[in-house]
Amino acid sequence: MPEPLRQSGVSCQPVMTLPREQILAASAGWVAVVLNVLPGLGTGYLYQRRWKAYWITAALASAWFVAGAVLGRQADAATERQNQLIGLIGLLLLAAVTAVEAGIAVRRVRQQSFPG
């Protein structure tokens, strides 16, 4: 251990990292579900430390926003209202799908870790 750290009493022990499955199994499934619904857009995946699922959700939500902006450029007032409703329904559907998937992922890992 370097001398300045030894004198200050700081320990240089290696940090133990848990496997991804243990982190997921230890997470509360209901928290991940609620976080994916209320703030939405994959926030529950951040809680579960599932970065790939989070970035996929973020990319899908961004693509949905961009598609709505591109398709709604020349829309009149009546069509604009309909486009906003379709956009909201799409984001709510994405939140619902990610919430269900987050809950299923926790259940699946727990069943594999603790069979029976």
Secondary structure, DSSP 4 states (H G I P E B T S, - for coil): --HHHHHHT---PPPP---HHHHHHHS-HHHHHHHHHTT-TTHHHHHHT-HHHHHHHHHHHHHHHHHHHHHTTT--HHHHHHHHHHHHHHHHHHHHHHHHHHHHHHHHHHHHHS--
